[in-house]
Amino acid sequence: MTTDRPWADLPNAKHIDAVLADVKARPEVWKAALDAALGAAWVAALGAVGDVIRALVAWGEAGDLVDLPPDVLRTMADLAPEPVNHQAVLLLPWTIVREAT
C-alpha cells in the first residue's frame, strides 16, 4: 500500500492497510463477522474496526496473531495471559472476515 499513511513505519502497517482496505471493499462481510463474533449490531462495526487497528498499533507483536484461525483466537482470549488475551479479542473480527474469503 502507500507509505504516506501515519502508521507506515509501524511493524504492523501492512496488516492495518489490509484491514482498512477490506472494510472498504466488503462492509457486509464485516457486519456478518462482527455479529457472529460479538453478537453486536452494525452500530458496533466501526468500533470493532477501530479495535483491530488499535491493537495492531499498540502491540507490534499483535501482527503475529492475525493469521491464526478464529477458534484459536477465541481460545487465546480465554486462556492466554495479558496482553495476548486482549490482542486476541480485538483481532477476532478481522480473522473471521479473512476466513470468510
C-alpha positions in Angstrom: 0.0 0.0 0.0 1.1 3.6 0.3 3.8 4.9 2.5 2.1 8.3 3.2 -0.1 6.7 6.0 0.8 7.9 9.5 1.3 4.3 10.5 3.6 3.4 7.6 6.6 2.9 9.9 4.8 0.6 12.4 5.6 -3.1 12.3 2.0 -3.9 11.5 1.5 -1.3 8.8 0.7 -4.0 6.1 -2.0 -5.5 8.4 -3.5 -2.1 9.2 -3.7 -1.3 5.5 -5.2 -4.7 4.8 -7.9 -4.3 7.4 -8.9 -0.9 6.2 -8.9 -2.0 2.5 -11.1 -5.0 3.4 -13.6 -3.0 5.4 -14.0 -0.6 2.5 -14.3 -3.4 -0.1 -16.6 -5.7 1.9 -18.6 -3.9 4.6 -21.3 -6.6 4.5 -18.8 -9.3 5.4 -17.5 -7.2 8.3 -21.1 -6.8 9.5 -21.7 -10.5 9.4 -18.4 -11.3 11.1 -18.9 -8.8 13.8 -22.4 -10.0 14.5 -21.1 -13.6 14.7 -18.0 -12.7 16.8 -19.5 -10.2 19.2 -23.3 -10.7 18.9 -23.3 -6.9 18.2 -25.4 -4.8 15.9 -24.0 -3.0 12.9 -23.5 0.1 15.0 -20.7 -1.7 16.7 -18.9 -2.5 13.5 -16.9 0.8 13.4 -15.9 0.3 17.0 -14.6 -3.2 16.2 -12.7 -2.0 13.2 -11.2 0.6 15.4 -10.3 -2.0 18.0 -8.5 -4.1 15.3 -6.5 -1.1 14.2 -5.7 0.0 17.8 -4.5 -3.5 18.7 -2.2 -3.5 15.7 -0.9 0.0 16.5 -0.5 -0.6 20.3 1.1 -4.1 20.1 3.7 -4.8 17.4 3.5 -8.4 18.3 -0.2 -8.5 17.6 0.6 -9.0 13.9 1.7 -12.5 14.9 -1.9 -13.3 15.7 -3.6 -12.1 12.6 -3.0 -15.3 10.6 -4.5 -17.6 13.3 -7.9 -19.0 12.8 -10.8 -17.6 14.8 -11.1 -20.7 17.0 -7.5 -20.3 18.1 -8.1 -16.6 18.9 -11.2 -17.5 20.9 -9.1 -19.9 22.9 -6.4 -17.4 23.4 -8.9 -14.8 24.5 -9.9 -17.2 27.3 -6.6 -18.7 28.3 -3.7 -16.6 27.2 -2.0 -14.2 29.7 -2.3 -10.4 29.4 -1.9 -8.7 27.0 -2.2 -11.5 24.5 -5.7 -12.3 25.6 -6.7 -8.7 24.9 -5.0 -8.8 21.5 -6.9 -12.0 20.6 -10.3 -10.4 21.5 -9.6 -7.3 19.5 -8.3 -9.1 16.4 -11.1 -11.8 16.3 -13.4 -9.9 13.9 -10.5 -9.5 11.4 -9.7 -13.2 11.5 -13.4 -14.0 10.9 -13.6 -11.7 7.9 -10.4 -13.1 6.5 -11.7 -16.7 6.9 -14.9 -15.7 5.0 -12.9 -15.0 1.8 
